[in-house]
């Protein structure tokens, strides 16, 4: 296997004097959906904030072979490390189309129009609703809009925070299917999720996080049979 | 016929009122700053046009774009160097600092320009023409046209251009705008600059139909505030309509009750709006 696209080793991060992530290592390779699962407070969102360079961090963080730690948030973003934030964070009184435009705000290349087509192809519903105000749509449609907006930035790695939060299971299934399509378009995905069932249904590999540390990692097919993971996250029925 | 003439005067003056309020509404809506120095910026813009006209001999309407550029630079610098320090903090802080700015601008103007009354008085200042029995003052009609034109420009900027899209996005969700590469400090400075440029244009027009002194700022701030509340912060054309509403109300009051009561009416309208449509004022704030 070639060098991973995102390579994190011994990462420590937190807020001021309060450490949250301890000696955390993970990687994402081209063509993968990688899940980072764990319960509330495990440090998942903090990890994404460190990856987006919003909070300081120590350790190794390489993306595409480049050291990311010295970069500001904008630097990480323009190198293709793009996040779909928790809670969608749309621009509620702007149309779907305008929200998508904002994803491409910093792009000056001629490919923006083609990316629009790509996003509308992945999310036909967004094309239908492109003139509608984002704030007036259902939760599932808003999540699609948030994912579409991130794709407009032309990501090299799409990081999604709590995609399933507050959505009906049938909607989550639709979104998971779209993640597979996104991977097929050549964009790897780092899926940060509380819903372990959902994450394991599409991910190739997964990391299990507890109180800021990675406690299990491996192929999803192996983790599904790991007694500790089954007990803690999947329940006896699985 | 008298009423029709009064209504026309009110509409034409109201367009200028709307332009005065437009910059304040923009800054309020995007930066959540109620700029108490807005009227002082109108005053400074008026003096810029006055001196371009009297010292450089530039026609006041041609001087408007120059004044707007000067005021944009001043507004950009004020936001970049000063107001960015308090933006997004408690409203009391922004009220205090813009009030202080109002005092500084007013008394600097007094030192530089003296307290004398000034009027921008081009050769065509008194020109008018008759249409359907009504007298249309040319300068006021042109001022109205400039106001509507600039409101249209702001509408296009906000709704059709990437810069305006980023301005609205930042106003609606700062976190997300930042996430997608918007630089809020720069954007706020540009927005405040545009607000100041609009104030500059309004000041130049005001100087052609009324008197400039360093002290006009406070009452113009108050009037702009009323109109921004009535017209809302979202749509530039509604701000112009709000200005026309106040202009007509003042003109009718002056005719039937007495010219000294015009301020009573415009602030009475503010109270009425706050009582009847409080949600609107709250949303605006």
Interface residues (C-beta under 8 A of the other chain):
Chain A: X52 X73 X74 X77 X78 X83 X85 X89 X90 X91 X92 X93 X94 X98 X101 X102 X103 X105 X106 X149 X153
Chain B: X162 X165 X166 X168 X169 X172 X173 X175 X176 X177 X178 X179 X180 X181 X182 X183
